[in-house]
Amino acid sequence: MLNIMWASLVLLVFLHLYLFSTKFHFLGALLTLEAMVLILLVLTVSLSYWTLEGLNIYYFVLTLSVCEAAFGLTLLISIVKLKGSDLINANPYH
């Protein structure tokens, strides 16, 4: 059980670094965020069973992940409608 938690934490750190290297596509950043949330859900389930507490924190993280996914999808659709693509541009005037 502890090996799963350590592997999840290492994978979470690598995904965090990959998120900051995503420079061009908004969809890639959203998929990275969703993978990070999935790993957080696995971590909360394993941590709640390891500490013998309830699943309340799991439900809280699950609720936040659903809100994050809906907000990210809304932003993606808005950007695609406005710009025609999901490319991230640092200069808003181009």
C-alpha positions in Angstrom: 0.0 0.0 0.0 2.8 2.3 0.8 4.5 1.6 -2.5 1.4 2.7 -4.3 1.3 6.0 -2.4 5.0 6.7 -3.1 4.6 5.9 -6.8 1.5 8.1 -7.0 3.4 11.0 -5.4 6.3 10.6 -7.8 3.9 10.5 -10.7 2.1 13.5 -9.4 5.4 15.5 -9.2 6.3 14.5 -12.8 2.9 15.5 -14.0 3.2 18.8 -12.2 6.5 19.5 -14.0 4.9 18.5 -17.3 2.1 20.9 -16.7 4.5 23.8 -16.5 6.2 22.7 -19.7 2.9 22.6 -21.6 3.2 25.8 -23.6 1.1 25.6 -26.7 -2.1 23.6 -26.3 -4.8 24.2 -23.7 -6.3 20.7 -24.2 -2.9 19.1 -23.2 -2.9 21.2 -20.0 -6.4 20.1 -19.2 -5.6 16.5 -19.7 -2.6 16.8 -17.5 -4.7 18.4 -14.8 -7.3 15.6 -15.1 -4.5 13.0 -14.7 -3.3 14.8 -11.6 -6.8 14.8 -10.1 -7.1 11.1 -10.8 -3.9 10.5 -9.0 -5.1 12.6 -6.1 -8.3 10.6 -5.9 -6.2 7.4 -5.7 -4.1 9.0 -3.0 -7.0 10.1 -0.9 -8.6 6.6 -1.1 -5.4 4.9 -0.1 -4.7 7.4 2.6 -8.2 7.1 4.1 -7.9 3.3 4.3 -4.4 3.6 5.7 -5.5 6.0 8.5 -8.8 4.3 9.0 -10.8 7.4 8.5 -14.0 7.8 6.5 -14.2 8.7 2.8 -15.3 12.3 3.4 -12.1 13.7 2.0 -12.5 11.5 -1.0 -16.0 12.9 -1.7 -14.6 16.4 -1.2 -11.8 15.9 -3.7 -14.2 14.2 -6.1 -16.6 17.2 -5.9 -13.8 19.6 -6.6 -12.5 17.5 -9.5 -15.9 17.5 -11.1 -16.1 21.3 -10.8 -12.6 21.7 -12.2 -13.5 19.5 -15.2 -16.6 21.4 -15.9 -14.9 24.7 -15.6 -12.0 23.6 -17.8 -14.3 22.2 -20.5 -16.2 25.5 -20.5 -13.0 27.5 -20.9 -11.8 25.2 -23.7 -15.1 25.6 -25.6 -15.0 29.3 -25.1 -11.4 29.6 -26.4 -12.1 27.4 -29.4 -15.2 29.5 -30.3 -13.3 32.7 -30.0 -9.9 31.8 -31.5 -10.7 28.8 -33.6 -8.0 26.6 -31.9 -6.8 25.7 -28.5 -3.4 27.3 -28.9 -2.1 29.2 -25.9 -0.6 32.6 -26.9 1.1 34.9 -24.5 0.4 37.9 -26.6 -3.4 38.5 -26.5 -3.3 40.9 -29.5 -2.3 38.3 -32.1 
